[in-house]
Amino acid sequence: MRVTLDIARSPDGRLEGSAVTETGSEHVFSGTLELLRVLEDLQPGAPLTSGSVPRSPR
């Protein structure tokens, strides 16, 4: 699996950017926790959806 990250810092210091999978699916994130959720939810061969990533309760 290959994921390309485009990351920048906002004026208030927050990490924001996008994660693009090898299939071309893109997910925009704002904040470290959102980035970690995107990476955690990646499944080989499954495209990311744009917008929020649904989370299952733990």
C-alpha positions, -999 to +999 in steps of 0.1 A: +000+000+000+013+034-009-001+067+006+012+101-004+009+129+023+007+166+016+012+183+050+014+219+060+010+240+091-019+264+094-012+299+109-023+286+143+001+257+141-023+229+132-012+202+108-034+200+078-033+185+044-044+154+024-036+117+021-038+102-014-039+064-019-022+046-048-057+044-064-060+082-064-086+085-035-080+116-015-089+124+021-084+159+035-076+162+072-071+190+097-052+181+129-030+153+141-059+131+153-077+133+120-045+123+102-040+093+125-076+082+120-071+084+082-040+062+085-055+038+109-086+033+088-067+025+056-074-010+043-054-024+013-075-020-018-102+001-002-105+037-013-109+065+012-140+086+011-138+123+011-149+141+042-150+125+076-139+089+081-166+070+100-154+056+133-167+025+151-172+028+189-144+013+210 
